[in-house]
Amino acid sequence: VSTQRQGKLAHRPSSIFFAKRGRDYTKMPALELVGKVIGTAMQKTVRVKVDRYYWDPLLKKLFKKHKNFMAHDEGEQCVVGDKILIRECRPLSRNKHFTFSHWINKIPR
């Protein structure tokens, strides 16, 4: 192998090096969000409202934003009002790319 080729490969981490240790460093960790269930009208799907807070440096004030996500609930065990953790996954439908992970605060049935 020429020195030019060795120079190109020298700065890259070797995938063989990482594979020996049994870890996959190529994937990013899945996004996890905590939100409140606001709808269970669809089969095996829940609507989750996730609140985020951000600081406005100009107004020097804390603001609250929210976004609604659809999450897959295989056992249809969530009810409206539950506080749950959802985890990012592969796209399951056009709008659904999160799955229900576990309860943070469960509403008594």
C-alpha contacts under 8 A as a table, 3 or more apart, distances in Angstrom:
res1	aa1	res2	aa2	distance
1	V	5	R	6.60
1	V	6	Q	7.00
2	S	5	R	5.46
2	S	6	Q	6.49
3	T	6	Q	5.01
3	T	7	G	6.12
4	Q	7	G	5.10
4	Q	8	K	6.53
5	R	8	K	5.22
5	R	9	L	6.50
6	Q	9	L	5.31
6	Q	10	A	5.86
7	G	10	A	5.15
7	G	11	H	7.42
8	K	11	H	6.72
8	K	12	R	7.85
9	L	12	R	5.51
10	A	13	P	7.89
13	P	17	F	7.63
14	S	17	F	5.20
14	S	18	F	6.90
15	S	18	F	5.30
15	S	19	A	6.16
16	I	19	A	5.02
16	I	20	K	6.34
17	F	20	K	5.68
17	F	21	R	7.42
18	F	21	R	5.68
18	F	22	G	7.08
18	F	23	R	6.44
18	F	24	D	7.10
18	F	25	Y	7.17
19	A	22	G	5.32
19	A	23	R	6.28
19	A	24	D	7.05
20	K	23	R	7.90
24	D	27	K	6.51
25	Y	28	M	7.64
30	A	87	R	6.41
30	A	88	E	5.33
30	A	89	C	7.09
31	L	87	R	5.80
31	L	88	E	5.16
32	E	85	L	6.72
32	E	86	I	5.67
32	E	87	R	4.53
32	E	88	E	6.38
33	L	50	V	7.11
33	L	85	L	5.67
33	L	86	I	5.40
33	L	87	R	6.61
34	V	50	V	6.34
34	V	83	K	7.07
34	V	84	I	5.73
34	V	85	L	4.52
34	V	86	I	6.38
34	V	104	I	7.98
35	G	48	V	5.69
35	G	49	K	5.26
35	G	50	V	4.37
35	G	51	D	6.87
35	G	83	K	5.65
35	G	84	I	5.67
35	G	85	L	6.54
35	G	86	I	7.71
36	K	48	V	5.36
36	K	49	K	5.26
36	K	50	V	6.68
36	K	80	V	7.79
36	K	81	G	6.00
36	K	82	D	5.71
36	K	83	K	4.48
36	K	84	I	6.25
37	V	40	T	7.71
37	V	46	V	6.67
37	V	47	R	5.79
37	V	48	V	4.50
37	V	49	K	6.39
37	V	78	C	7.50
37	V	79	V	6.82
37	V	80	V	5.03
37	V	81	G	5.32
37	V	82	D	5.46
37	V	83	K	6.44
37	V	84	I	7.31
38	I	46	V	7.60
38	I	47	R	5.58
38	I	48	V	5.72
38	I	49	K	6.50
38	I	80	V	5.28
38	I	81	G	6.45
39	G	46	V	5.70
39	G	47	R	4.91
39	G	48	V	7.26
39	G	79	V	7.78
39	G	80	V	5.87
40	T	43	Q	7.62
40	T	45	T	6.48
40	T	46	V	4.79
40	T	47	R	6.53
40	T	78	C	7.60
40	T	79	V	6.72
40	T	80	V	6.81
41	A	45	T	7.75
41	A	46	V	7.48
42	M	45	T	5.40
42	M	46	V	6.98
43	Q	76	E	7.46
44	K	72	H	5.86
44	K	73	D	4.84
44	K	74	E	5.25
44	K	75	G	6.91
44	K	76	E	5.40
45	T	70	M	6.59
45	T	71	A	5.63
45	T	72	H	4.73
45	T	73	D	5.31
45	T	74	E	7.75
45	T	76	E	7.46
46	V	70	M	5.72
46	V	71	A	5.35
46	V	72	H	6.50
46	V	73	D	6.51
46	V	78	C	7.52
47	R	68	N	6.56
47	R	69	F	5.74
47	R	70	M	4.64
47	R	71	A	6.38
48	V	68	N	5.48
48	V	69	F	5.17
48	V	70	M	6.15
48	V	71	A	7.09
49	K	66	H	6.55
49	K	67	K	5.78
49	K	68	N	4.45
49	K	69	F	6.44
50	V	66	H	5.45
50	V	67	K	5.42
50	V	68	N	6.18
50	V	69	F	7.49
51	D	64	K	6.78
51	D	65	K	5.75
51	D	66	H	4.29
51	D	67	K	6.67
52	R	64	K	5.77
52	R	65	K	5.18
52	R	66	H	5.86
53	Y	62	L	6.70
53	Y	63	F	5.59
53	Y	64	K	4.54
53	Y	65	K	6.14
54	Y	62	L	5.77
54	Y	63	F	5.41
54	Y	64	K	6.55
54	Y	65	K	7.78
55	W	60	K	6.93
55	W	61	K	5.84
55	W	62	L	4.58
55	W	63	F	6.24
56	D	59	L	5.61
56	D	60	K	5.45
56	D	61	K	5.44
56	D	62	L	6.31
56	D	63	F	7.23
57	P	60	K	4.86
57	P	61	K	7.16
69	F	95	N	7.99
69	F	96	K	7.43
69	F	98	F	7.71
70	M	95	N	6.63
70	M	96	K	5.09
70	M	97	H	7.22
70	M	98	F	6.71
71	A	86	I	6.97
71	A	96	K	5.85
71	A	97	H	6.68
71	A	98	F	4.63
71	A	99	T	4.83
71	A	100	F	6.02
72	H	96	K	7.10
72	H	97	H	7.92
72	H	98	F	6.28
72	H	99	T	4.49
72	H	100	F	5.85
73	D	76	E	5.30
73	D	77	Q	7.10
73	D	78	C	7.38
73	D	99	T	6.48
73	D	100	F	5.48
74	E	77	Q	7.97
78	C	82	D	6.65
79	V	82	D	5.98
79	V	107	I	7.56
81	G	106	K	8.00
81	G	107	I	6.45
82	D	103	W	7.29
82	D	104	I	7.86
82	D	105	N	6.03
82	D	106	K	5.07
82	D	107	I	5.43
83	K	103	W	6.19
83	K	104	I	5.36
83	K	105	N	4.91
83	K	106	K	6.41
84	I	100	F	7.30
84	I	101	S	7.43
84	I	102	H	5.90
84	I	103	W	4.39
84	I	104	I	5.06
84	I	105	N	6.80
84	I	106	K	7.97
85	L	100	F	6.44
85	L	101	S	5.53
85	L	102	H	5.54
85	L	103	W	6.21
85	L	104	I	6.60
86	I	98	F	6.06
86	I	99	T	5.49
86	I	100	F	4.68
86	I	101	S	5.24
86	I	102	H	7.41
87	R	98	F	5.33
87	R	99	T	5.37
87	R	100	F	6.52
87	R	101	S	6.16
88	E	97	H	6.01
88	E	98	F	4.37
88	E	99	T	6.44
89	C	92	L	7.99
89	C	97	H	5.50
89	C	98	F	5.36
89	C	99	T	6.65
90	R	97	H	5.83
90	R	98	F	7.75
91	P	94	R	7.18
91	P	95	N	7.77
91	P	96	K	6.09
91	P	97	H	4.44
91	P	98	F	7.78
92	L	95	N	7.87
92	L	96	K	5.47
92	L	97	H	5.70
93	S	96	K	5.08
93	S	97	H	7.15
103	W	106	K	6.05
